[in-house]
């Protein structure tokens, strides 16, 4: 009986609260997101975005998509310079 009481007491301590862990819950995710953000004020500052204009971005995206449809013939990389005539 005494062993059962000790065992139950030990099991109940596993259900205890962890105030330190609860207080810091999610800090690593918030820190990682903050470290990966280039400009934290990007949505609040009204200025043009650096990069491509709409037409150039559309053309680049269409070229990218087309590259999966039409495959370029790629020669074997191990034969570069082998058997070439100079």
Biopython code that builds the backbone (N, CA, C, O; Angstrom):
import numpy as np
from Bio.PDB.StructureBuilder import StructureBuilder

atoms = [
    (1, "UNK", "N", (0.833, -1.193, 0.000)),
    (1, "UNK", "CA", (0.000, 0.000, 0.000)),
    (1, "UNK", "C", (0.877, 1.256, 0.000)),
    (1, "UNK", "O", (0.598, 2.225, -0.706)),
    (2, "UNK", "N", (1.930, 1.218, 0.798)),
    (2, "UNK", "CA", (2.825, 2.368, 0.882)),
    (2, "UNK", "C", (3.484, 2.627, -0.482)),
    (2, "UNK", "O", (3.651, 3.778, -0.886)),
    (3, "UNK", "N", (3.854, 1.558, -1.178)),
    (3, "UNK", "CA", (4.480, 1.691, -2.490)),
    (3, "UNK", "C", (3.507, 2.305, -3.499)),
    (3, "UNK", "O", (3.911, 3.101, -4.348)),
    (4, "UNK", "N", (2.248, 1.943, -3.409)),
    (4, "UNK", "CA", (1.233, 2.498, -4.286)),
    (4, "UNK", "C", (1.051, 3.995, -4.053)),
    (4, "UNK", "O", (0.898, 4.754, -5.011)),
    (5, "UNK", "N", (1.065, 4.419, -2.820)),
    (5, "UNK", "CA", (0.924, 5.847, -2.495)),
    (5, "UNK", "C", (2.119, 6.633, -3.024)),
    (5, "UNK", "O", (1.957, 7.725, -3.568)),
    (6, "UNK", "N", (3.312, 6.081, -2.866)),
    (6, "UNK", "CA", (4.518, 6.757, -3.363)),
    (6, "UNK", "C", (4.481, 6.849, -4.885)),
    (6, "UNK", "O", (4.845, 7.870, -5.468)),
    (7, "UNK", "N", (4.039, 5.778, -5.510)),
    (7, "UNK", "CA", (3.946, 5.771, -6.963)),
    (7, "UNK", "C", (2.921, 6.789, -7.464)),
    (7, "UNK", "O", (3.180, 7.494, -8.440)),
    (8, "UNK", "N", (1.773, 6.871, -6.815)),
    (8, "UNK", "CA", (0.752, 7.843, -7.204)),
    (8, "UNK", "C", (1.234, 9.277, -6.970)),
    (8, "UNK", "O", (0.947, 10.166, -7.772)),
    (9, "UNK", "N", (1.950, 9.500, -5.897)),
    (9, "UNK", "CA", (2.484, 10.836, -5.625)),
    (9, "UNK", "C", (3.501, 11.231, -6.694)),
    (9, "UNK", "O", (3.539, 12.384, -7.122)),
    (10, "UNK", "N", (4.315, 10.287, -7.119)),
    (10, "UNK", "CA", (5.298, 10.563, -8.165)),
    (10, "UNK", "C", (4.608, 10.848, -9.498)),
    (10, "UNK", "O", (5.051, 11.716, -10.250)),
    (11, "UNK", "N", (3.545, 10.138, -9.792)),
    (11, "UNK", "CA", (2.813, 10.368, -11.034)),
    (11, "UNK", "C", (2.106, 11.720, -11.038)),
    (11, "UNK", "O", (2.014, 12.364, -12.083)),
    (12, "UNK", "N", (1.611, 12.153, -9.895)),
    (12, "UNK", "CA", (0.916, 13.434, -9.826)),
    (12, "UNK", "C", (1.878, 14.607, -9.997)),
    (12, "UNK", "O", (1.465, 15.669, -10.462)),
    (13, "UNK", "N", (3.123, 14.444, -9.639)),
    (13, "UNK", "CA", (4.069, 15.541, -9.832)),
    (13, "UNK", "C", (4.331, 15.767, -11.315)),
    (13, "UNK", "O", (4.727, 16.866, -11.703)),
    (14, "UNK", "N", (4.124, 14.770, -12.141)),
    (14, "UNK", "CA", (4.302, 14.945, -13.579)),
    (14, "UNK", "C", (3.204, 15.824, -14.169)),
    (14, "UNK", "O", (3.384, 16.384, -15.250)),
    (15, "UNK", "N", (2.094, 15.954, -13.495)),
    (15, "UNK", "CA", (0.997, 16.787, -13.971)),
    (15, "UNK", "C", (1.102, 18.220, -13.468)),
    (15, "UNK", "O", (0.214, 19.029, -13.740)),
    (16, "UNK", "N", (2.135, 18.544, -12.762)),
    (16, "UNK", "CA", (2.303, 19.895, -12.222)),
    (16, "UNK", "C", (2.489, 20.920, -13.316)),
    (16, "UNK", "O", (2.844, 20.585, -14.446)),
    (17, "UNK", "N", (2.248, 22.161, -12.977)),
    (17, "UNK", "CA", (2.387, 23.231, -13.963)),
    (17, "UNK", "C", (3.854, 23.597, -14.125)),
    (17, "UNK", "O", (4.675, 23.365, -13.237)),
    (18, "UNK", "N", (4.155, 24.157, -15.247)),
    (18, "UNK", "CA", (5.516, 24.604, -15.537)),
    (18, "UNK", "C", (5.450, 26.082, -15.875)),
    (18, "UNK", "O", (5.379, 26.433, -17.052)),
    (19, "UNK", "N", (5.470, 26.956, -14.884)),
    (19, "UNK", "CA", (5.280, 28.381, -15.161)),
    (19, "UNK", "C", (6.382, 28.972, -16.041)),
    (19, "UNK", "O", (6.113, 29.858, -16.853)),
    (20, "UNK", "N", (7.616, 28.491, -15.889)),
    (20, "UNK", "CA", (8.700, 29.031, -16.703)),
    (20, "UNK", "C", (8.495, 28.654, -18.169)),
    (20, "UNK", "O", (8.657, 29.496, -19.053)),
    (21, "UNK", "N", (8.145, 27.409, -18.430)),
    (21, "UNK", "CA", (7.921, 26.980, -19.806)),
    (21, "UNK", "C", (6.687, 27.640, -20.398)),
    (21, "UNK", "O", (6.691, 28.011, -21.571)),
    (22, "UNK", "N", (5.641, 27.791, -19.616)),
    (22, "UNK", "CA", (4.433, 28.441, -20.109)),
    (22, "UNK", "C", (4.690, 29.904, -20.436)),
    (22, "UNK", "O", (4.134, 30.433, -21.398)),
    (23, "UNK", "N", (5.526, 30.558, -19.645)),
    (23, "UNK", "CA", (5.818, 31.968, -19.858)),
    (23, "UNK", "C", (6.638, 32.171, -21.136)),
    (23, "UNK", "O", (6.491, 33.195, -21.805)),
    (24, "UNK", "N", (7.495, 31.213, -21.480)),
    (24, "UNK", "CA", (8.361, 31.335, -22.643)),
    (24, "UNK", "C", (7.842, 30.575, -23.861)),
    (24, "UNK", "O", (8.553, 30.446, -24.857)),
    (25, "UNK", "N", (6.632, 30.082, -23.791)),
    (25, "UNK", "CA", (6.078, 29.295, -24.880)),
    (25, "UNK", "C", (5.951, 30.140, -26.145)),
    (25, "UNK", "O", (5.303, 31.187, -26.125)),
    (26, "UNK", "N", (6.566, 29.695, -27.249)),
    (26, "UNK", "CA", (6.479, 30.383, -28.523)),
    (26, "UNK", "C", (7.573, 31.404, -28.764)),
    (26, "UNK", "O", (7.623, 31.993, -29.844)),
    (27, "UNK", "N", (8.448, 31.635, -27.800)),
    (27, "UNK", "CA", (9.504, 32.634, -27.985)),
    (27, "UNK", "C", (10.455, 32.256, -29.107)),
    (27, "UNK", "O", (10.903, 33.135, -29.843)),
    (28, "UNK", "N", (10.776, 30.990, -29.260)),
    (28, "UNK", "CA", (11.710, 30.594, -30.311)),
    (28, "UNK", "C", (11.114, 30.808, -31.687)),
    (28, "UNK", "O", (11.829, 31.179, -32.618)),
    (29, "UNK", "N", (9.821, 30.583, -31.835)),
    (29, "UNK", "CA", (9.170, 30.815, -33.122)),
    (29, "UNK", "C", (9.145, 32.308, -33.434)),
    (29, "UNK", "O", (9.424, 32.710, -34.564)),
    (30, "UNK", "N", (8.816, 33.126, -32.449)),
    (30, "UNK", "CA", (8.806, 34.573, -32.663)),
    (30, "UNK", "C", (10.211, 35.089, -32.972)),
    (30, "UNK", "O", (10.370, 35.968, -33.819)),
    (31, "UNK", "N", (11.220, 34.559, -32.303)),
    (31, "UNK", "CA", (12.598, 34.974, -32.551)),
    (31, "UNK", "C", (13.043, 34.579, -33.958)),
    (31, "UNK", "O", (13.666, 35.379, -34.656)),
    (32, "UNK", "N", (12.730, 33.357, -34.379)),
    (32, "UNK", "CA", (13.109, 32.901, -35.720)),
    (32, "UNK", "C", (12.418, 33.742, -36.790)),
    (32, "UNK", "O", (13.039, 34.093, -37.793)),
    (33, "UNK", "N", (11.154, 34.068, -36.592)),
    (33, "UNK", "CA", (10.429, 34.897, -37.559)),
    (33, "UNK", "C", (11.032, 36.303, -37.617)),
    (33, "UNK", "O", (11.166, 36.869, -38.702)),
    (34, "UNK", "N", (11.394, 36.868, -36.474)),
    (34, "UNK", "CA", (11.990, 38.209, -36.447)),
    (34, "UNK", "C", (13.349, 38.219, -37.130)),
    (34, "UNK", "O", (13.702, 39.194, -37.793)),
    (35, "UNK", "N", (14.116, 37.143, -36.975)),
    (35, "UNK", "CA", (15.434, 37.086, -37.588)),
    (35, "UNK", "C", (15.357, 36.886, -39.096)),
    (35, "UNK", "O", (16.312, 37.210, -39.802)),
    (36, "UNK", "N", (14.259, 36.366, -39.601)),
    (36, "UNK", "CA", (14.117, 36.120, -41.028)),
    (36, "UNK", "C", (13.376, 37.246, -41.738)),
    (36, "UNK", "O", (13.191, 37.184, -42.953)),
    (37, "UNK", "N", (12.953, 38.258, -41.018)),
    (37, "UNK", "CA", (12.226, 39.366, -41.609)),
    (37, "UNK", "C", (13.221, 40.415, -42.085)),
    (37, "UNK", "O", (14.010, 40.931, -41.294)),
    (38, "UNK", "N", (13.183, 40.728, -43.369)),
    (38, "UNK", "CA", (14.116, 41.686, -43.939)),
    (38, "UNK", "C", (13.809, 43.104, -43.473)),
    (38, "UNK", "O", (14.702, 43.823, -43.024)),
    (39, "UNK", "N", (12.560, 43.498, -43.578)),
    (39, "UNK", "CA", (12.159, 44.845, -43.182)),
    (39, "UNK", "C", (10.892, 44.746, -42.347)),
    (39, "UNK", "O", (9.809, 44.567, -42.906)),
    (40, "UNK", "N", (10.992, 44.858, -41.026)),
    (40, "UNK", "CA", (9.800, 44.705, -40.187)),
    (40, "UNK", "C", (8.752, 45.794, -40.400)),
    (40, "UNK", "O", (7.578, 45.579, -40.096)),
    (41, "UNK", "N", (9.148, 46.954, -40.915)),
    (41, "UNK", "CA", (8.202, 48.050, -41.142)),
    (41, "UNK", "C", (7.691, 48.093, -42.576)),
    (41, "UNK", "O", (7.184, 49.129, -43.006)),
    (42, "UNK", "N", (7.806, 47.026, -43.314)),
    (42, "UNK", "CA", (7.463, 47.023, -44.737)),
    (42, "UNK", "C", (5.989, 47.348, -44.972)),
    (42, "UNK", "O", (5.679, 48.041, -45.942)),
    (43, "UNK", "N", (5.094, 46.892, -44.153)),
    (43, "UNK", "CA", (3.677, 47.156, -44.361)),
    (43, "UNK", "C", (3.239, 48.523, -43.895)),
    (43, "UNK", "O", (2.179, 49.001, -44.300)),
    (44, "UNK", "N", (4.028, 49.166, -43.052)),
    (44, "UNK", "CA", (3.637, 50.460, -42.492)),
    (44, "UNK", "C", (4.237, 51.642, -43.244)),
    (44, "UNK", "O", (3.741, 52.763, -43.128)),
    (45, "UNK", "N", (5.290, 51.408, -44.009)),
    (45, "UNK", "CA", (5.971, 52.498, -44.704)),
    (45, "UNK", "C", (5.522, 52.511, -46.163)),
    (45, "UNK", "O", (5.784, 51.550, -46.887)),
    (46, "UNK", "N", (4.859, 53.564, -46.610)),
    (46, "UNK", "CA", (4.396, 53.617, -48.010)),
    (46, "UNK", "C", (5.526, 54.015, -48.958)),
    (46, "UNK", "O", (5.778, 55.203, -49.157)),
    (47, "UNK", "N", (6.189, 53.054, -49.528)),
    (47, "UNK", "CA", (7.217, 53.315, -50.532)),
    (47, "UNK", "C", (7.247, 52.144, -51.504)),
    (47, "UNK", "O", (6.809, 51.046, -51.162)),
    (48, "UNK", "N", (7.757, 52.365, -52.703)),
    (48, "UNK", "CA", (7.744, 51.291, -53.699)),
    (48, "UNK", "C", (8.637, 50.119, -53.275)),
    (48, "UNK", "O", (9.638, 50.289, -52.579)),
    (49, "UNK", "N", (8.247, 48.959, -53.709)),
    (49, "UNK", "CA", (8.976, 47.750, -53.394)),
    (49, "UNK", "C", (10.146, 47.599, -54.357)),
    (49, "UNK", "O", (9.994, 47.819, -55.559)),
    (50, "UNK", "N", (11.299, 47.229, -53.844)),
    (50, "UNK", "CA", (12.443, 46.979, -54.714)),
    (50, "UNK", "C", (12.223, 45.662, -55.437)),
    (50, "UNK", "O", (11.799, 44.678, -54.831)),
    (51, "UNK", "N", (12.510, 45.641, -56.728)),
    (51, "UNK", "CA", (12.357, 44.397, -57.474)),
    (51, "UNK", "C", (11.873, 44.654, -58.883)),
    (51, "UNK", "O", (12.132, 45.706, -59.467)),
    (52, "UNK", "N", (11.170, 43.680, -59.415)),
    (52, "UNK", "CA", (10.703, 43.747, -60.803)),
    (52, "UNK", "C", (9.367, 44.467, -60.899)),
    (52, "UNK", "O", (8.572, 44.469, -59.959)),
    (53, "UNK", "N", (9.137, 45.083, -62.070)),
    (53, "UNK", "CA", (7.810, 45.614, -62.318)),
    (53, "UNK", "C", (6.890, 44.465, -62.732)),
    (53, "UNK", "O", (7.348, 43.337, -62.914)),
    (54, "UNK", "N", (5.626, 44.743, -62.877)),
    (54, "UNK", "CA", (4.640, 43.688, -63.116)),
    (54, "UNK", "C", (4.887, 42.947, -64.423)),
    (54, "UNK", "O", (4.775, 41.722, -64.466)),
    (55, "UNK", "N", (5.221, 43.670, -65.491)),
    (55, "UNK", "CA", (5.414, 43.025, -66.790)),
    (55, "UNK", "C", (6.654, 42.124, -66.776)),
    (55, "UNK", "O", (6.617, 41.013, -67.306)),
    (56, "UNK", "N", (7.736, 42.591, -66.179)),
    (56, "UNK", "CA", (8.954, 41.778, -66.123)),
    (56, "UNK", "C", (8.752, 40.551, -65.241)),
    (56, "UNK", "O", (9.247, 39.471, -65.563)),
    (57, "UNK", "N", (8.033, 40.705, -64.138)),
    (57, "UNK", "CA", (7.774, 39.567, -63.256)),
    (57, "UNK", "C", (6.899, 38.531, -63.955)),
    (57, "UNK", "O", (7.125, 37.329, -63.817)),
    (58, "UNK", "N", (5.905, 38.992, -64.701)),
    (58, "UNK", "CA", (5.036, 38.071, -65.437)),
    (58, "UNK", "C", (5.817, 37.309, -66.493)),
    (58, "UNK", "O", (5.647, 36.099, -66.644)),
    (59, "UNK", "N", (6.675, 38.013, -67.225)),
    (59, "UNK", "CA", (7.480, 37.358, -68.260)),
    (59, "UNK", "C", (8.455, 36.354, -67.641)),
    (59, "UNK", "O", (8.649, 35.267, -68.184)),
    (60, "UNK", "N", (9.059, 36.704, -66.524)),
    (60, "UNK", "CA", (9.995, 35.790, -65.866)),
    (60, "UNK", "C", (9.266, 34.537, -65.380)),
    (60, "UNK", "O", (9.776, 33.424, -65.502)),
    (61, "UNK", "N", (8.079, 34.733, -64.832)),
    (61, "UNK", "CA", (7.308, 33.586, -64.349)),
    (61, "UNK", "C", (6.868, 32.690, -65.503)),
    (61, "UNK", "O", (6.907, 31.466, -65.380)),
    (62, "UNK", "N", (6.454, 33.279, -66.617)),
    (62, "UNK", "CA", (6.051, 32.477, -67.770)),
    (62, "UNK", "C", (7.243, 31.720, -68.355)),
    (62, "UNK", "O", (7.102, 30.565, -68.757)),
    (63, "UNK", "N", (8.408, 32.353, -68.406)),
    (63, "UNK", "CA", (9.610, 31.652, -68.869)),
    (63, "UNK", "C", (9.962, 30.506, -67.940)),
    (63, "UNK", "O", (10.370, 29.436, -68.393)),
    (64, "UNK", "N", (9.806, 30.725, -66.645)),
    (64, "UNK", "CA", (10.075, 29.673, -65.663)),
    (64, "UNK", "C", (9.126, 28.494, -65.860)),
    (64, "UNK", "O", (9.563, 27.343, -65.856)),
    (65, "UNK", "N", (7.847, 28.764, -66.031)),
    (65, "UNK", "CA", (6.877, 27.694, -66.242)),
    (65, "UNK", "C", (7.139, 26.983, -67.563)),
    (65, "UNK", "O", (7.009, 25.762, -67.639)),
    (66, "UNK", "N", (7.506, 27.722, -68.600)),
    (66, "UNK", "CA", (7.780, 27.128, -69.908)),
    (66, "UNK", "C", (9.008, 26.228, -69.850)),
    (66, "UNK", "O", (9.106, 25.272, -70.620)),
    (67, "UNK", "N", (9.938, 26.512, -68.959)),
    (67, "UNK", "CA", (11.156, 25.707, -68.879)),
    (67, "UNK", "C", (10.863, 24.267, -68.459)),
    (67, "UNK", "O", (11.671, 23.376, -68.722)),
    (68, "UNK", "N", (9.734, 24.028, -67.817)),
    (68, "UNK", "CA", (9.375, 22.667, -67.431)),
    (68, "UNK", "C", (8.677, 21.927, -68.567)),
    (68, "UNK", "O", (8.632, 20.697, -68.578)),
    (69, "UNK", "N", (8.136, 22.675, -69.516)),
    (69, "UNK", "CA", (7.432, 22.059, -70.638)),
    (69, "UNK", "C", (8.414, 21.667, -71.733)),
    (69, "UNK", "O", (8.369, 20.547, -72.241)),
    (70, "UNK", "N", (9.296, 22.585, -72.095)),
    (70, "UNK", "CA", (10.279, 22.300, -73.139)),
    (70, "UNK", "C", (11.627, 22.051, -72.483)),
    (70, "UNK", "O", (12.224, 22.948, -71.889)),
    (71, "UNK", "N", (12.084, 20.841, -72.602)),
    (71, "UNK", "CA", (13.357, 20.459, -72.001)),
    (71, "UNK", "C", (14.487, 20.725, -72.982)),
    (71, "UNK", "O", (14.388, 20.362, -74.154)),
    (72, "UNK", "N", (15.550, 21.349, -72.521)),
    (72, "UNK", "CA", (16.740, 21.562, -73.326)),
    (72, "UNK", "C", (17.579, 20.293, -73.303)),
    (72, "UNK", "O", (17.693, 19.626, -72.275)),
    (73, "UNK", "N", (18.161, 19.970, -74.447)),
    (73, "UNK", "CA", (19.028, 18.804, -74.513)),
    (73, "UNK", "C", (20.340, 19.131, -73.815)),
    (73, "UNK", "O", (21.068, 20.034, -74.225)),
    (74, "UNK", "N", (20.627, 18.392, -72.768)),
    (74, "UNK", "CA", (21.854, 18.622, -72.018)),
    (74, "UNK", "C", (22.801, 17.465, -72.290)),
    (74, "UNK", "O", (22.465, 16.301, -72.072)),
    (75, "UNK", "N", (23.976, 17.803, -72.764)),
    (75, "UNK", "CA", (24.950, 16.748, -73.027)),
    (75, "UNK", "C", (25.542, 16.269, -71.716)),
    (75, "UNK", "O", (25.413, 16.922, -70.680)),
    (76, "UNK", "N", (26.176, 15.149, -71.779)),
    (76, "UNK", "CA", (26.775, 14.559, -70.592)),
    (76, "UNK", "C", (27.909, 15.457, -70.100)),
    (76, "UNK", "O", (28.764, 15.848, -70.895)),
    (77, "UNK", "N", (27.935, 15.784, -68.844)),
    (77, "UNK", "CA", (28.945, 16.657, -68.287)),
    (77, "UNK", "C", (30.331, 16.047, -68.247)),
    (77, "UNK", "O", (31.319, 16.773, -68.139)),
    (78, "UNK", "N", (30.424, 14.731, -68.331)),
    (78, "UNK", "CA", (31.721, 14.070, -68.289)),
    (78, "UNK", "C", (32.451, 14.104, -69.629)),
    (78, "UNK", "O", (33.628, 13.753, -69.706)),
    (79, "UNK", "N", (31.752, 14.526, -70.686)),
    (79, "UNK", "CA", (32.382, 14.521, -72.004)),
    (79, "UNK", "C", (32.802, 15.917, -72.449)),
    (79, "UNK", "O", (33.071, 16.130, -73.631)),
    (80, "UNK", "N", (32.860, 16.847, -71.542)),
    (80, "UNK", "CA", (33.243, 18.202, -71.903)),
    (80, "UNK", "C", (34.705, 18.201, -72.311)),
    (80, "UNK", "O", (35.572, 17.811, -71.529)),
    (81, "UNK", "N", (34.978, 18.629, -73.514)),
    (81, "UNK", "CA", (36.352, 18.718, -74.011)),
    (81, "UNK", "C", (36.920, 17.413, -74.519)),
    (81, "UNK", "O", (38.045, 17.402, -75.019)),
    (82, "UNK", "N", (36.208, 16.328, -74.417)),
    (82, "UNK", "CA", (36.697, 15.052, -74.889)),
    (82, "UNK", "C", (36.293, 14.873, -76.336)),
    (82, "UNK", "O", (35.106, 14.939, -76.658)),
    (83, "UNK", "N", (37.229, 14.654, -77.192)),
    (83, "UNK", "CA", (36.948, 14.414, -78.590)),
    (83, "UNK", "C", (36.641, 15.656, -79.395)),
    (83, "UNK", "O", (36.221, 15.556, -80.547)),
    (84, "UNK", "N", (36.838, 16.808, -78.820)),
    (84, "UNK", "CA", (36.569, 18.017, -79.584)),
    (84, "UNK", "C", (37.741, 18.328, -80.506)),
    (84, "UNK", "O", (38.897, 18.062, -80.179)),
    (85, "UNK", "N", (37.424, 18.889, -81.649)),
    (85, "UNK", "CA", (38.458, 19.249, -82.623)),
    (85, "UNK", "C", (38.855, 20.701, -82.409)),
    (85, "UNK", "O", (38.005, 21.577, -82.245)),
    (86, "UNK", "N", (40.149, 20.937, -82.412)),
    (86, "UNK", "CA", (40.635, 22.306, -82.237)),
    (86, "UNK", "C", (41.219, 22.827, -83.474)),
    (86, "UNK", "O", (41.679, 23.968, -83.507)),
]
sb = StructureBuilder()
sb.init_structure("model")
sb.init_model(0)
sb.init_chain("A")
sb.init_seg("    ")
for serial, (resi, resn, name, xyz) in enumerate(atoms, 1):
    if name == "N":
        sb.init_residue(resn, " ", resi, " ")
    sb.init_atom(name, np.array(xyz, "f"), 0.0, 1.0, " ", f" {name:<3s}", serial, name[0])
structure = sb.get_structure()
